[in-house]
């Protein structure tokens, strides 16, 4: 499932998880853009991208690689 936005309740959910565990927190489910990766990467310890990479790979391996590069760059900027 690919989303257009990041759920408004996500920061609160991550805060609750941080109070409940010392384990790293990774967030996924619908991350498909560099902007989403940047926003979620600022809140969580990692992001999980599945459907967007699969969709891009359906176009070409170059498209999948470009998406992965864009996501990585967004995380590095964040």
C-alpha positions in Angstrom: 0.0 0.0 0.0 1.4 3.4 -1.0 0.3 6.5 0.9 0.1 10.1 -0.2 0.8 11.5 3.3 2.1 10.6 6.8 -0.5 9.8 9.4 -0.9 12.7 11.9 -0.9 10.3 14.8 2.5 8.9 13.9 4.7 11.1 16.2 2.5 10.2 19.2 2.6 6.5 18.4 6.4 6.6 18.1 6.6 8.5 21.5 4.5 5.8 23.1 6.7 3.1 21.7 9.9 4.8 22.9 8.5 4.9 26.4 7.7 1.1 26.2 11.0 -0.1 24.7 14.7 0.7 24.2 14.7 -1.3 21.0 15.2 0.6 17.7 11.9 1.7 16.1 11.4 1.3 12.3 8.4 2.6 10.5 7.0 1.4 7.2 3.6 0.8 5.6 3.3 3.2 2.6 6.5 5.1 2.5 7.0 6.0 -1.1 8.5 9.5 -1.4 11.7 11.2 -0.3 9.6 13.7 1.7 7.9 10.9 3.6 11.3 9.2 4.2 12.7 12.5 5.5 9.8 13.2 7.8 9.6 9.7 9.2 13.3 9.3 9.4 13.4 12.3 11.7 11.1 10.5 14.1 12.1 6.9 13.9 15.4 4.9 13.9 14.7 3.5 10.5 12.2 3.3 7.7 10.9 0.3 5.8 10.0 0.6 2.1 8.4 -2.2 0.2 5.6 -1.5 -2.2 7.2 1.6 -3.7 10.5 -0.3 -4.5 8.5 -3.2 -6.0 6.5 -0.8 -8.1 9.6 1.0 -9.3 11.3 -2.4 -10.0 8.4 -3.2 -12.2 9.3 -0.3 -14.3 13.1 -1.1 -14.4 16.0 -1.8 -12.1 17.2 1.7 -12.8 14.0 3.1 -11.5 14.2 1.1 -8.3 17.8 2.1 -7.8 16.9 5.8 -8.4 14.1 5.6 -5.8 16.4 4.0 -3.3 19.0 6.7 -3.9 16.4 9.4 -3.5 15.1 7.9 -0.2 18.7 7.6 1.1 19.5 11.2 0.2 16.3 12.4 2.0 17.3 10.5 5.1 20.8 12.0 5.0 19.3 15.5 4.7 16.8 15.0 7.5 
